[in-house]
Amino acid sequence: MDKPGPAPAREQPQSGPLHGTPLVLGTVALSLATFMNVLDTSIANVSIPAIAGDMGVSPSQGTWVITSFAVANAISVPLTGWLTQRFGQVRLFIASVLLFTLASWLCGLAPNIESLIFFRVLQGLVAGPMIPLSQTLLLGSYPQQKAGTAMAMWAMTVLVAPVVGPLLGGWITDNIAWPWIFYINIPVGLVAAAITWSIYRKRDPGPRRVPLDFVGLGLLVLWVGALQIMIDKGKELDWFASTQIVLLAVAAVVGFLFFLAWELTEKHPIVDLRLFAQRNFLLGTAALSLGYGLFFGNVVLLPLWLQQYMGYTATWAGMAMAPVGVLAIVLSPWVGKNVARIDPRKLATVAFIGFGIVLWMRSLFNVQAEFIGILIPTLLQGAAMAFFFIPLQQIVFSGLPPARMPAAAGLSNFVRITAGAFGTSIFTTLWENRAVMHHAQLAEAVNRGNDSATQALAQLGAAGFGPEQSLAMINRLVDQQAYTLAATDLFRLSSLLFVMMVAVVWMAKPKMGAAADAGGAH
């Protein structure tokens, strides 16, 4: 009918750039909202042991606080395009920020792990549209010739938040209380929403009635949720020896197959899976997602190891993680400026080799590792991050027409965020399993025939410790060694996988200059 007719007339005012104070305030407000969202993905990492201790659950169960948010966020990101049309981008953005703020408040009030996970799921669901819409609104605020500047500022916000997150989360956990990692979102969210509404409310084209693929959405929630629960609960329930795990695996596989068949035949699919027929999109998304899954798994593993087996407080674990963004912030402008001139496959190769070197350095850690030795690989990792996101995003969007860019952005982000959540679950499971194996091997040496073990027990006895106390202390030392060896095993494996992924990048054939097209389409 006449739906397409009035749209250009109503959208025309919002295409004009802002100037002066509104431009500054708009940029600050959108950046605050983005910062708050990205911060929430990393701030909880160093607080997991404290949250788990308060809630009376194991640290591995506590990682649900991270994975529940990530999976819910992954499910809601592909809905951004439909929701934008249905409610209007400014209204949707404001609602997303306010609901995120409310969910943050509820997370801080949560009395047990079940309610905290529920509120984190809610927080993840409403967070989905925030990042893509902040990018869209920011681009619309600047003149076309300054779109690159706008995106550089937006990217800086995304890079600064993971730097501040672990440090801020650690300090708050040690000096105040872990609920405050969520409460700090309240003033930020309210200020960002108020400023954004005051500046952008007249630039919204308004709602439109568009069909929603309810079946596709239901199947998406089913298979992603079943797969995530299976991965998280597998270790606890002894994997496929458990009927529950078998049922979850069946639900995930069957749900995915039905989802695949439905989305490929649906006229208005919730997720445009036909994008995977594009070579660059397929390979770029695969490299981005596998790399992000490995990266995020290691980001979660390192502070857990530092706090549980190296005696670090949450603050010091945060300080060990914080420098990861320093070189990323310094080098990202250069990468962004040159990504259209230099083959993005070369830049991505630098990232993967860089991650490989960093994780190989971590594989050399032992229980005597000093703070500075832990800090150096973290600092170098920032350089690899700068060469990771921007070139791979260019490969993902290379060759796609502007009309397909929003769907491509939603789908690639969905796969990447889901991979990050799966990376967390898989890494914590593998870490526990490898630690059990190493513990068994090390414990075999603690017997009467081993002179070192006998001497250590004798020394502890002479110091006034009883036989059971002595054995408990020896067991603690064995645990420390076992979990450290398990962590270095995973660092070594990650290093190898990152280097192998260079081959995936070089199978792509990106078109030079596609970055500019991709940036304009957002």
PyMOL commands that set and color helices and strands:
alter all, ss='L'
color gray80, all
select helices_A, chain A and resi 6-15+20-42+45-55+59-62+64-87+89-109+113-127+130-141+144-175+180-183+185-203+214-234+239-241+243-265+273-277+279-309+314-338+344-362+371-386+389-397+402-443+451-462+467-500+502-506+514-521
alter helices_A, ss='H'
color red, helices_A
deselect
rebuild
show_as cartoon
